[in-house]
Amino acid sequence: MTSKIVDRCAKYIFARPRLFNFLKPIAAKYSDLKGYRKLGLLYEDLYREESPTVQLALKRLPPKLAYDRAFRIRRALQCSMTHTILPKEEWITSDEDVPYLSPYIEEVEKEQEERKMFDAMVRK
Amino acid sequence: MFSLRNAVARGAPRQCLKSSSLLPLRHARTFASPASTLPTYEVSEANGVKVVSKDTGSPTASLAVVIRAGSRYQPLPGLAHALEHFAFKATSKRSSLFITREVELMGGILETSLSRENIVYKARFLRGDLPYFVELLGDAMTKPVFNAHEFKEQVIPTMEHESHVAYSNPSYFALEAAHAVAYHQGLGLDQLSYVRKDFATREIALYASLTFNKSNFAVVGSGVPHSDLVKYTTEFFGGAKTGEAADAESSAYYGGENRVWSRAGNAVVIAFPGSAGGAAFKPELSVLSYLLGGQSNIKWSHGSSLVGKVLDKYRTVTAASKNITYSDTGLFYVTVAGQAEELKNALPGVVEAIKSLKNVKAEDVKRAIQNAKFDVYAAAEDNALSLEAIGQSVIATGGIPQIEQTIKAIEGVTLDSVKKAATALLANKAAVGVVGDLHILPYACDLGLTV
């Protein structure tokens, strides 16, 4: 899902605790400023879902997660239509903003990789 | 010109046949005599796992894990079917795609089957690939991962499809209906659940953990050296749990009639309590099923078995008789299927044929014994046949009668013992399953059966 450059940057930063500690508050502030949390959304609700990979991952979500996702998106739509944001106590905190979808996306991507690998295999 | 050539050429082919050096044709009738190299079953334990095999010496081999986890042991309808369909899906070592592709590369075949008694995971492969396939089956038994998405995306659709296909076959449906009245609970319940499947991967995993234990399954090989099989089983099945063999409800026989509407076609199953498998097997019942017959051994003929003779007049009607062996009981049955009107006309004759088993003729018994012997030998030679029956016997009794013993038992069947067995059989109430156009198909009591 995430591009390779982003991946590499993230790895670079995680490997250096000082740099990580310096950047973390900035990143947290940035995420807050983006504003999606004030509409009650998680970061992974913003993923572009118009791809077969994400569609399949969404189908694999456990029922509870899928229900919550649909609820959040509806609530955000309602906010957007009425040009309001949620009351402060309903904002998503940074602790709640967890990657709930990416494990499923990664699983699907891994399967696709494996299939590609076998399709391109030559028997020696 | 032509007439001359014809005159010269006439008789040439016949002349060819006569020269015995080219084509030694023997017209003397030779009966099946036991081959000098009959494979023998070897049974042993590898790390607590029961292993049984016969070495036919052929270049291909078969390996099966027979698990006593068929539908009679399932706590929820359809659970055994789902577990069967989870075979060769992801294990903690390999993904299901990995297994598929690898086996394709080795030229192997993976199969599964489900019965009321067992789930069978089976592999057929080239003889040299034995270690790989023992490992594969060992992984399937000891390291299965029951992924929710595989259940949803692969298992459920194939399960639905299979049960739909099965219930579109009136003969299958009628046999299920006969089982229901014959045993009520346990063996009587549906093998595939057509109506209700209320479970998720958690329940399947639980059922697997209950049934995948060392006293509840057997590794059955054919065309493999026994010592090798024991060695690899010790290595790859070592991680299996120890536990108790699955316990089934008692299989009391009731009998009765079950009539079901179906658009798929028409079939009638007439069943009686038969013989259990393994050491308790009664060869008389096997001979009786060949006497009754119905299936044809000769292309385009109904054969001269008792039911075969009846069916000669009816073009669309087919029949088959069999004794299904379970671990503690058996069901002896005849399936008759065909167009409703013709089936209705044929049925009285079929019932007459069943009743005439009590006074069969000696030459018919001889023919049936030959048929029975042929099938036993054919199964012994073949690697892929009868692995389930072998495994079932080994799980239940710890042993399996050798082929020679089975043959001897069949040869020991006499006219009197067949008549006695038939009288005992027909003294029971029948279990009748009728499927199809019930406007036309007759009731069992009208056919002269006691239900």
Interface residues (C-beta under 8 A of the other chain):
Chain A: K59 R60 P62 E107 E111 E114 R115 F118 M121 R123
Chain B: S95 L97 F98 R101 L105 A148 H149 K152
